[in-house]
Amino acid sequence: MLLLCLGAFFAAPAQSIEELEKQLQEAGSSKDKLFLNYQLGEAHLRSSAEKSIEYGKQAFNLARDLGNDGMMARSAFLVGKAYVRDRNERNAKTWFDTALAAAKKAGDSDLIIKSVESRSKIEKDDRDYREAYQIVEEAFRYFSQKGTSISDLEEKYERQRAALLQEKKRLEDEIELLASERDELSVDRDRLQQRQQELVRDKAKVEEQITEKDERLATIAEAKERADSVANIAERKVKTLDRVRLEQEAVLKSKEAELAKASLEAEQNRRIAEQASARQRQLLILATFGTLLALLLLVLFLIARRSRSRLAEKNKIIDTERQRSDELLLNILPKPIAEELKEFGKAKARKYDQVTVMFSDFVNFTSISEQLSPEELVEELDKCFKAFDFILSQYDDIEKIKTIGDAYMCASGLTGRRGMPYNIIRAALEMQQFLNEQKQEKMRIGKPYFEARIGIHTGSVVAGVVGVNKFAYDIWGDTVNIAARMEANGEEGRVNVSNTTYSLVKYQFDCEYRGKVQAKNKGLIDMYFVQKEKEKNLAAVTA
């Protein structure tokens, strides 16, 4: 069935690039995207090697995620041919080797032969006949071990071709049957449309009847409103007559109450005069005593206020110095380590299982420093490192570790929980963007500029404080060494990540697979260039 699907796919009529790109945008499954990316890579091979490489690599990554060894081999072979057209023999060798390995795994003898021919041709063009011979010899040894000859392959191809032709005829018969069913459905659709028109006419009649009834209801409602208005006027007249009679009774009662109130007020005034005379004598005694007490309290208050003012000034000075000390300590150490150091006088070393370490280093720093005065060099370094510090300050989970000359080191995940490297990769891309903007400005005014390689790796580290005088917070472990190798094997203006980091962020960022790259003292390591953040994740982060 796999051979049948592949045969039908490659035997399909050619489509224009615009049609293929539209189908790719509408594709929902990874399998459809895989085949459409491959077709676009084939379509661009003659016109644009760069686009052919881009689509071929996307097809390769999708095939690898789906575990489709056959399409991995075809996609890698397509990328190799595109690099040959682009005259990039180094990358062409790498991708032909990848295609050969995948073809062996898939058992695709035809593609094995094509990969060997293309690979050996590059070596012959480079006059490395010994290497070309070894490549061909390895292919013959592979076929000998598998017990397969060229005649067997040709016979197998003819059998598969006959089977595909038979299946093609069966599919054509099914297409004719489906066309007949389509015609029958078209007749049914016409009948349904006619019935729909009849229902529309019936609906119009019913709506006309409803409109007539609504008009009759509106006439009845208007008559009811007029009747309610007449009733309300009559009710208001009755209430007006009752209110006049009640107001007259209220006036009489009010006058009687005023007479009673006047007599009570006269009696109360007499009693108040007697009480006021006695209270006046008491108040005179209390006023004399209160004056003396107020003077005593005023003296005590002034003394206490002066003492509190002096104490507040001293406490303010102490708080200011403590705050400056804490800010200085937090500028050197992470907050948990600083708190532990203040409380116990020392900080224990800790092991973290998942920490992402980033190294950056300026390219051709020595040659650029020879073109600048010491003051200008320090000023440029300070500008770049301040920008890096500001970028890191936007992410709470990233900790700056140190700078070593023109190298800059930071890490994320130095907490009690497992951290993901999303933010540190975003910060690395922002650093490269800042340096690119500086580069454009420096080029405009004709001055030297800095370009940096950035490398990232994720793994376990040990972190702690070393030293007593001028102590420093640092991290150690093989993860730090591999991150340094990622930086050393990167390219200026790019962010190079290891396979471990890529496996954690491959659904959040678009990455370009570089193949296995030789790293000093570490052997071959799978490496990836981070291109950009995926659109849907970028929209979510922005929101």
Helices and strands as residue ranges (DSSP letters): H 2-11, H 17-26, H 30-44, H 49-66, H 69-85, H 89-106, H 109-125, H 129-146, H 150-332, H 335-344, E 350-362, H 365-371, H 374-393, E 398-404, E 407-412, H 422-445, E 452-466, E 472-476, H 478-488, E 495-498, H 499-505, E 509-519, E 523-533, H 535-542
